[in-house]
Amino acid sequence: MSLSGDSAAQETVRLRGNTPAMGETMVPANGVDLCLEAFGRRDDPAVLLIAGGARSMDWWEDGFCRRLADGGRFVIRYDHRDTGRSTSFPAGAPPYSQVDMAEDALGVLDAVGVARAHIVGLSLGGGLAQRLAVEDPPRLRTLTLMSTTPGLVDDPPVAAVRPQPPRTDFSDRAAAVDELVACVAAAGGPFTADTAHLRQLAERVFDRTTDPAAAYRNHWLAACGPPVRDRLGTVGVPTLVMHGTADPLLSMAHPAALAREIPDARLLPLPGVGHEFPPRAVWGVVIEEILRHTA
């Protein structure tokens, strides 16, 4: 995917060197409108954070992004389509696939004028990052995969990652927040934030989300697109695989498979971490590793 033209919308979000940060900004990308936010200085190396399925950019917490930016990185996070403030489609009928979602990530880079970035993908975002590494390698400097999988391994089945259809009324703020907190806590580990902190995040997510029901359902209904696993051996960028040893959805067999199948990939287990965005207790380790990997 080539860089977009110099439209007025893009010019409004491009940053000059030494600009410390940019707030939430809506940009046209890949036929939809996506909400992004950046931290750090525009002339530092860019790190694009790709969130997991059904998760808005809020789960890459502000403090995590700021600490990564303080390490000399231009950190970009964004709301997937059907999450946060980005374009939303009717709940239960997503007219797109994960191929489109991967193209959205490139559209975000185009919108901020970044030709190549360090890509960090978590869970479903890790799957999208694998697709980018295989299909758009010139856009990547490095690849970091967290809490994700290349596909089927012996134990457990990947299908376990997909949640059952919820019975929650997502028009009810309290019920929706309860559902989200319970979902995050169930997939976590001993370092997962306490209920009060998760509730604060979930309330922020709900209040920023155009259609919470679509956000919860549509990513799991979208087609996966053509598999890329058979091409992981062609990945030529430095790759770091981080995975929680307490992940209840994806055993350590999944990151081990990634580390085998991607040339020279480095596997770093995160003891006590579940299937989750990095909890505050391990920010120091995770941020240090990302900074070292992207140096």
C-alpha positions in Angstrom: 0.0 0.0 0.0 1.6 3.3 -1.0 1.5 6.5 0.9 -1.6 8.6 0.4 -1.6 12.0 -1.2 -1.3 15.3 0.6 -4.9 15.9 1.4 -6.0 18.7 3.7 -7.3 16.1 6.2 -3.8 14.5 6.4 -2.1 17.9 6.6 -4.1 18.7 9.8 -2.6 15.7 11.6 1.0 15.8 10.4 3.4 16.8 13.1 6.5 18.9 13.0 9.7 17.7 14.6 9.8 18.3 18.4 6.0 18.4 18.8 5.5 16.6 22.1 2.2 14.9 21.4 -1.1 15.0 19.5 -4.6 14.4 20.9 -7.4 12.3 19.5 -7.7 13.0 15.8 -10.1 11.6 13.2 -8.5 10.6 9.9 -9.9 9.1 6.7 -8.1 5.7 6.2 -8.9 2.8 3.9 -12.5 3.9 3.3 -13.4 4.5 6.9 -12.8 7.2 9.5 -10.4 6.1 12.3 -9.6 7.8 15.6 -5.9 7.9 16.5 -3.7 9.5 19.1 0.0 9.9 19.3 2.6 10.5 22.0 6.1 11.8 21.7 8.1 13.6 19.1 7.3 13.3 15.4 11.0 13.0 14.5 11.5 9.9 16.8 11.1 6.4 15.4 7.4 5.5 15.0 5.9 2.7 17.0 2.3 1.6 16.0 0.3 -0.2 18.7 -2.4 -2.5 17.3 -5.0 -3.5 19.9 -6.7 -6.8 20.3 -10.1 -7.8 18.9 -13.1 -5.8 20.2 -10.7 -3.5 22.0 -10.3 0.2 21.5 -7.0 2.1 21.9 -7.8 3.0 25.5 -6.5 -0.4 26.6 -3.0 0.7 25.6 -3.0 2.9 28.7 -2.0 6.5 28.7 0.8 5.9 31.1 2.2 3.0 29.1 2.2 5.1 25.9 3.9 8.1 27.6 6.6 5.9 29.1 7.3 4.4 25.8 7.4 7.8 24.2 9.8 9.0 26.9 12.2 6.4 25.7 12.5 8.3 22.4 9.6 6.8 20.3 6.8 8.4 18.4 3.9 6.2 19.7 0.7 5.9 17.8 -2.4 4.1 19.0 -5.8 4.0 17.3 -9.3 2.7 17.5 -10.0 -0.2 15.2 -13.1 0.1 13.0 -16.1 -0.8 15.2 -14.4 0.4 18.4 -14.0 3.7 20.1 -14.8 6.7 17.9 -13.9 5.0 14.6 -16.5 4.1 12.0 -19.0 1.6 13.3 -21.1 -0.9 11.3 -24.4 -2.6 12.4 -23.9 -5.1 15.2 -23.8 -8.6 13.8 -23.1 -7.6 10.2 -19.5 -6.5 9.7 -18.9 -5.8 5.9 -15.2 -6.3 6.2 -12.5 -8.9 6.9 -9.2 -8.9 8.9 -7.5 -8.0 5.6 -9.3 -4.7 5.7 -8.4 -4.3 9.4 -4.7 -4.8 8.5 -5.0 -2.2 5.7 -6.5 0.2 8.3 -3.2 0.0 10.2 -1.4 1.1 7.1 -3.9 3.9 6.6 -3.1 5.2 10.1 0.6 5.3 9.2 -0.3 7.1 6.0 -2.4 9.6 7.9 0.5 10.7 10.1 3.0 10.6 7.2 5.0 7.5 8.5 6.5 5.4 5.7 7.9 2.7 8.0 7.1 1.8 11.6 7.9 -0.6 14.4 4.7 -2.6 14.7 3.5 -3.9 18.0 0.4 -6.2 17.8 -1.5 -7.9 20.6 -3.9 -10.8 20.3 -6.0 -10.2 17.1 -3.7 -7.2 16.6 -0.8 -9.7 16.5 -2.5 -11.6 13.8 -3.0 -8.3 11.8 0.7 -7.5 12.4 1.7 -10.9 11.0 -0.3 -10.2 7.9 1.5 -6.8 7.5 4.9 -8.4 8.0 4.1 -10.9 5.2 2.2 -8.8 2.8 3.6 -5.3 3.3 7.2 -5.8 4.6 8.5 -2.4 3.3 6.3 -0.7 5.9 7.8 -2.5 8.9 11.1 -1.8 10.7 10.5 -4.4 13.4 7.7 -6.7 14.6 6.6 -7.3 18.2 3.9 -9.9 18.8 2.1 -10.2 22.1 -0.5 -12.7 23.3 -1.0 -14.1 19.8 -0.7 -17.2 17.7 0.2 -18.2 14.1 -2.8 -20.5 14.0 -3.7 -24.0 15.3 -1.4 -25.8 17.6 -2.0 -28.9 19.7 -3.3 -27.2 22.9 -5.6 -25.3 23.3 -7.7 -24.8 20.2 -7.6 -21.3 18.8 -11.4 -21.3 18.6 -11.3 -20.8 22.4 -10.3 -17.2 21.8 -13.6 -16.3 20.4 -16.2 -15.4 23.1 -19.7 -16.8 23.2 -22.5 -14.4 22.0 -23.2 -12.1 25.0 -26.6 -11.8 26.6 -25.7 -8.3 27.9 -27.8 -5.3 26.8 -25.0 -3.0 25.6 -27.3 0.0 25.6 -27.2 -0.3 29.4 -24.0 1.4 30.5 -23.7 -0.3 33.8 -24.3 -3.8 32.3 -21.9 -3.2 29.5 -19.2 -2.0 31.8 -19.8 -5.1 34.1 -19.5 -7.4 31.0 -16.2 -5.8 29.9 -14.6 -5.8 33.3 -15.6 -9.5 33.8 -14.2 -10.4 30.4 -10.9 -8.7 31.0 -10.5 -10.1 34.5 -11.3 -13.6 33.3 -8.5 -13.5 30.8 -6.0 -12.0 33.1 -3.5 -13.2 35.7 -2.2 -12.3 39.1 -0.9 -8.9 37.8 -4.2 -7.8 36.2 -5.4 -4.5 37.5 -8.0 -4.4 40.3 -11.7 -4.1 39.6 -11.8 -0.4 40.3 -9.1 0.3 37.8 -10.6 -2.0 35.2 -14.0 -0.3 35.7 -12.5 3.1 35.2 -11.0 2.0 31.9 -14.2 0.2 30.9 -16.3 3.3 31.6 -14.0 5.4 29.4 -14.2 2.8 26.7 -18.0 2.7 26.8 -18.3 6.5 26.8 -16.0 6.8 23.7 -17.6 4.0 21.7 -20.1 4.7 19.0 -21.9 1.3 19.3 -20.8 -0.9 22.2 -22.7 -3.9 20.8 -20.9 -3.7 17.5 -17.6 -3.3 19.3 -18.2 -6.4 21.3 -19.4 -8.6 18.4 -18.3 -7.6 15.0 -14.6 -8.4 15.0 -15.4 -12.0 15.9 -17.8 -12.3 13.0 -15.4 -10.7 10.4 -13.8 -13.2 8.0 -10.2 -13.9 8.7 -9.0 -13.6 5.1 -6.4 -15.7 3.3 -4.0 -17.4 5.8 -0.4 -16.1 6.0 1.1 -18.8 8.2 2.8 -20.6 5.3 4.6 -17.3 4.6 5.9 -16.5 8.1 9.3 -17.9 7.0 9.6 -15.0 4.7 9.5 -12.4 7.5 12.7 -10.5 7.3 12.4 -7.9 10.1 13.6 -8.4 13.6 10.8 -10.1 15.6 10.1 -10.2 19.3 7.4 -12.5 20.7 6.2 -11.8 24.2 3.6 -14.0 25.9 2.1 -14.4 29.4 2.7 -17.7 31.0 -0.7 -17.4 32.7 -2.6 -16.8 29.5 -5.8 -18.9 29.8 -6.6 -18.7 26.1 -3.3 -19.4 24.3 -0.8 -21.7 25.9 2.9 -21.2 25.5 2.8 -23.6 22.6 1.5 -20.7 20.5 4.4 -18.2 21.0 6.8 -21.1 20.7 5.3 -21.9 17.3 5.7 -18.3 16.2 9.3 -18.2 17.4 10.0 -21.4 15.3 8.3 -20.2 12.2 9.5 -16.6 12.0 13.3 -16.6 11.2 15.4 -15.5 14.2 12.4 -14.5 16.3 13.2 -14.0 20.0 10.7 -15.4 22.5 10.3 -13.7 25.9 7.9 -15.3 28.4 6.1 -12.9 30.8 5.6 -14.9 34.1 2.2 -14.4 35.7 0.8 -12.4 32.8 -2.6 -13.5 31.3 -4.2 -12.8 27.9 -4.2 -9.0 28.3 -2.7 -5.7 27.5 0.5 -5.3 29.6 -0.5 -4.8 33.2 1.2 -2.0 35.1 3.3 -4.4 37.1 5.2 -5.4 34.0 5.4 -2.1 32.2 9.0 -1.7 33.1 10.0 -5.1 31.5 7.7 -4.8 28.5 8.7 -1.2 27.7 12.4 -1.9 28.2 12.2 -4.8 25.8 10.3 -2.9 23.1 12.8 0.0 23.3 15.7 -2.4 23.0 14.0 -4.2 20.2 13.3 -1.0 18.3 16.6 0.7 18.9 
